[in-house]
Amino acid sequence: MSTGSLGSSARERELLEAARGGDEDAYRRLVEPRREELHAHCYRMLGSAHDAEDALQEALLRAWRGLDGFEGRSSLRSWLYRIATNTCLDELARRPRRVLPDDYGPASDPHDDSAGPLVESVWVEPYPDEMLEVEDAFAAPDARYESREAVELAFITALQHLPPRQRAALILRDVLGFSGREVAESLETTVGAVSGALHRARRAVHERLPERSQQATLRALGDDRLRGLVEAYVDAWERGDLEAIVAMLVEDATIAMPPMALWYSGRDAIAVFLAKWALRERWRFVPTRANGQLAFGTYSWDATKGSYVASGLDVLTLRGAQVEAITAFVTREVLGSFGLPEQLAP
């Protein structure tokens, strides 16, 4: 163990003792370094950044109230994850799972009138890359997924199809790298039960994930090609160039627009939708990153305000250098989580 680790452990013990004595500031300093990773954990469990924040606040409150019960037989980090996991399990027991529109029903006919939104709480939500603590690294030697792979939309959506305890076991073991014993302790079960849950969860997730992750795709393209792709995508939308947009799509591309349940499949259907609805507006796009993927804050022209006003957030899933899926979260409030403004000057 390094001198730095020893110093860190000593400071942690001091803060822990002070917190047990009722020092709220010491408790805040104790848990603050773990806030981002715990928030990402709650997001993976719940599929919603807002629900994750609520669950994290509840978990930290439970931990504060239960500090006297922490006996140090496990690490403080492991103990906090146990509380956060069980807080999320309690939340999952009270509400339906979150999905994306292509899990909710069949593809829509672009010639039909646009449908209205459903209750927003049924949808998976996007997650800002800036909230991820670990930069393109494995959380632990036993982890199977990179931190950014483990928030990609395909992965988050696959997790939501798992029973809650299977979901928890897979995240704790394969994303965070906790041992089978630690996972069993967190879920108050046996190592054998965890092994069985992991086997079923891994098989179910594998069936839903694409052959190549977005992280592998982005690395293969490289910074220059990605920059060119982003610039071309923004330019095509801002010019309202239907042919240019469609040319960037794979043949079987999809576009979905939560909180609306409708979604379209195939270049031809998407082209009809764009011509009939989306490209009747004037757009500005601001590049960002969400769920480890390319994303854009979207703004439509509002003549009454004389500016472009927030519309939502588009997250792209790539297949090679083309767009396989556009997930357009048509909720302007989501942009606040990404540090993007509500309006853009003309």
Stockholm file with secondary structure:
# STOCKHOLM 1.0

chainA/1-346         MSTGSLGSSARERELLEAARGGDEDAYRRLVEPRREELHAHCYRMLGSAHDAEDALQEALLRAWRGLDGFEGRSSLRSWLYRIATNTCLDELARRPRRVLPDDYGPASDPHDDSAGPLVESVWVEPYPDEMLEVEDAFAAPDARYESREAVELAFITALQHLPPRQRAALILRDVLGFSGREVAESLETTVGAVSGALHRARRAVHERLPERSQQATLRALGDDRLRGLVEAYVDAWERGDLEAIVAMLVEDATIAMPPMALWYSGRDAIAVFLAKWALRERWRFVPTRANGQLAFGTYSWDATKGSYVASGLDVLTLRGAQVEAITAFVTREVLGSFGLPEQLAP
#=GR chainA/1-346 SS CCHHHHHHHHHHHHHHHHHHTTCHHHHHHHHGGGHHHHHHHHHHHHSCHHHHHHHHHHHHHHHHHTGGGCCSSSCHHHHHHHHHHHHHHHHHTTSCCCBCHHHHSCCCCTTSCCCCBCCGGGBCCCCBGGGCSSCSSBSSTTCCSBTTGGGSHHHHHHHHTSCHHHHHHHIIIIISCCCHHHHHHHHTSCHHHHHHHHHHHHHHHHHHSCSSCHHHHHHHHHHHHHHHHHHHHHHHHHHTCHHHHHHTEEEEEEEECTTBCCEEESHHHHHHHHHHTGGGSCEEEEEEEETTEEEEEEEEEETTTTEEEEEEEEEEEEETTEEEEEEEECCGGGGGGGTCCSEECC
#=GC SS_cons         CCHHHHHHHHHHHHHHHHHHTTCHHHHHHHHGGGHHHHHHHHHHHHSCHHHHHHHHHHHHHHHHHTGGGCCSSSCHHHHHHHHHHHHHHHHHTTSCCCBCHHHHSCCCCTTSCCCCBCCGGGBCCCCBGGGCSSCSSBSSTTCCSBTTGGGSHHHHHHHHTSCHHHHHHHIIIIISCCCHHHHHHHHTSCHHHHHHHHHHHHHHHHHHSCSSCHHHHHHHHHHHHHHHHHHHHHHHHHHTCHHHHHHTEEEEEEEECTTBCCEEESHHHHHHHHHHTGGGSCEEEEEEEETTEEEEEEEEEETTTTEEEEEEEEEEEEETTEEEEEEEECCGGGGGGGTCCSEECC
//
